Amino acid sequence: MVIRKYRLEKGLSQEQLADMAGVSARTIQRLERGAKVTPETLKCLAAALDVDFAALRKDDDMPEALSSTSPIAPAVEDHVRDIKAFYLHAIRYALVMFLLLVINLWVSPGFLWVVFPAIGWGIGLAAHGLSAFQISTFFGPDWERREIARRLRK
């Protein structure tokens, strides 16, 4: 779906678009990831974005397979890349922590200092996971709105 493209062109956050269209922010998130959309919702979005309904409808009828020509592909591909990056981060964490544990047990078996980097990096890994799976909204719609407003003032 090209809703994300139109939304960003207008400088709107997902929450702002949801308010304008009379739908939930979660609905916008789902649609930007390629979920099916009802004609009623599409009409509301077209009106809110000041875009021709036929153009949105045509884009909605396109195949959902991930390809470079699919309007859904960018949002879905970005989400998959985020999840992949998290898994790679988790693998690196596990390997480095294992190596540090081996070094710790070899050099100073009486004191497990390895827990300190494990906790520190673990907090970062947890934050990455919350972001990748979109559980945390720290950089959510409110942040987007503030950032857009800040950049427009420049």
Summary of the structure (lengths in Angstrom):
residues: 154
radius of gyration: 21.2
end to end distance: 30.4
largest distance: 70.4
contacts: 398
relative contact order: 0.12
helix: 71%
strand: 0%
